């Protein structure tokens, strides 16, 4: 059985977290995670080849830039935004035409969990199971996952999920 098929309600306590912890498209990101490891985890989760995608340090800003072909996306961090959230947003900007990074909302407190699927797979999954939207919020809809209050993240997830 596919992990999404085991989501049977909006009950957070009934969410099949164990089914997703071993799911190959899951990316676990700790608040101390370094950008190069996140890039590697993204390619592992998507199965996409790295083909010329790199992180380069911008000496002028002291931030990484995610580089793929002619695309260069800054990965800034500071008081307002964490490097981890910024990296996820950069990945979404570069690969968003084909893939969507979604935050596993409602209940992963220590380490943030994200699932990466193709845009078409997300459409199919949401159509087949209305509870998918409740638990998986697109990264671009969220404030900084690592610097925000959990209640704010839940509120955004509930809004996206159709509370």
C-alpha positions in Angstrom: 0.0 0.0 0.0 1.2 3.5 -0.9 1.8 5.8 2.2 -0.8 8.3 1.0 -3.4 5.6 0.9 -3.0 5.2 4.7 -4.2 8.7 5.4 -7.8 8.1 6.4 -8.7 11.3 8.3 -7.6 14.8 9.3 -6.9 13.5 12.8 -3.3 14.4 13.5 -2.9 11.5 16.0 -4.1 9.0 13.3 -1.6 10.3 10.7 0.6 7.4 9.5 3.9 9.0 10.3 5.7 5.7 10.3 4.7 5.1 6.7 6.3 8.3 5.6 9.5 8.1 7.7 10.8 5.4 5.3 9.3 7.0 2.2 12.1 7.7 -0.4 10.7 11.1 -1.3 10.9 12.4 2.3 13.5 14.9 3.2 14.2 15.5 6.9 15.8 18.8 7.6 17.2 19.8 11.0 17.4 23.5 11.9 21.3 23.2 11.7 21.3 21.4 8.3 23.8 22.7 5.8 22.8 23.7 2.3 25.1 21.2 0.5 23.5 18.3 2.4 20.1 19.6 1.6 20.9 19.8 -2.1 22.1 16.2 -2.0 18.9 15.1 -0.1 16.8 16.9 -2.7 18.3 14.9 -5.5 18.0 11.7 -3.5 14.3 12.4 -2.9 13.5 13.4 -6.4 15.7 10.9 -8.3 16.7 13.8 -10.5 20.3 14.0 -11.7 22.4 16.8 -10.3 23.6 17.6 -13.9 25.4 20.9 -13.4 23.5 22.0 -10.3 25.8 23.4 -7.7 26.1 25.7 -4.7 28.5 28.5 -5.1 29.6 30.9 -2.4 29.0 34.5 -3.4 32.0 36.3 -2.0 30.2 39.6 -2.2 27.2 38.5 0.1 28.8 35.5 1.9 25.6 33.5 0.9 25.4 30.5 -1.3 23.8 30.7 -4.7 22.0 27.7 -6.1 23.2 27.5 -9.7 21.6 25.4 -12.4 22.3 26.4 -16.0 21.8 30.1 -16.3 19.6 30.3 -13.1 21.3 31.7 -10.0 19.2 31.9 -6.9 20.5 33.5 -3.7 20.2 31.4 -0.5 20.3 34.2 2.1 20.0 33.8 5.9 19.9 35.9 9.0 17.6 37.2 11.7 14.6 37.1 9.4 15.1 33.9 7.4 17.0 30.7 8.2 19.5 29.2 5.7 17.4 26.0 5.7 14.2 27.7 4.7 16.0 29.8 2.2 17.5 26.7 0.6 14.2 25.0 0.3 12.7 28.1 -1.3 15.7 28.3 -3.7 15.2 24.6 -4.6 11.5 25.3 -5.2 12.2 28.3 -7.4 14.7 26.3 -9.6 12.8 23.1 -9.8 9.2 24.3 -9.3 8.2 23.8 -13.0 8.4 20.0 -12.4 8.4 19.4 -8.6 6.8 20.7 -5.4 8.4 20.6 -2.0 5.7 20.2 0.7 6.0 20.5 4.4 4.6 17.7 6.5 2.3 19.8 8.6 0.7 19.0 11.9 3.1 17.1 14.1 6.8 16.7 13.3 8.3 18.9 16.0 12.0 18.1 16.3 13.0 17.9 12.7 11.0 19.4 9.8 9.9 16.8 7.2 9.3 17.6 3.6 8.0 15.4 0.8 9.0 16.1 -2.8 6.7 14.9 -5.6 6.2 15.9 -9.2 3.5 18.5 -9.7 1.5 16.0 -11.6 1.8 13.4 -8.7 0.6 16.0 -6.2 -2.4 16.8 -8.4 -3.2 13.1 -8.6 -2.7 12.5 -4.9 -4.9 15.4 -3.9 -7.6 14.3 -6.3 -7.5 10.7 -4.9 -7.4 11.7 -1.3 -8.7 15.0 0.1 -6.7 14.6 3.3 -3.4 15.0 1.4 -3.8 18.8 1.3 -4.4 18.8 5.1 -1.1 17.3 5.9 1.2 18.6 3.1 1.6 22.3 2.6 3.7 23.8 -0.3 6.8 25.5 0.9 6.1 28.7 -1.0 2.9 29.2 1.1 4.7 29.0 4.5 6.7 31.5 6.6 10.1 30.3 7.6 9.5 26.8 8.9 12.5 26.9 11.2 11.9 30.4 12.7 8.1 30.4 13.0 5.8 29.4 15.8 4.4 26.0 15.3 0.8 27.4 15.7 1.4 29.7 12.7 2.6 26.8 10.6 -0.5 24.7 11.6 -2.7 27.7 10.8 -1.3 28.0 7.3 -1.5 24.3 6.8 -5.1 24.3 7.8 -5.9 27.2 5.5 -4.3 25.4 2.6 -6.0 22.1 3.6 -9.4 23.7 3.6 -10.2 24.0 7.3 
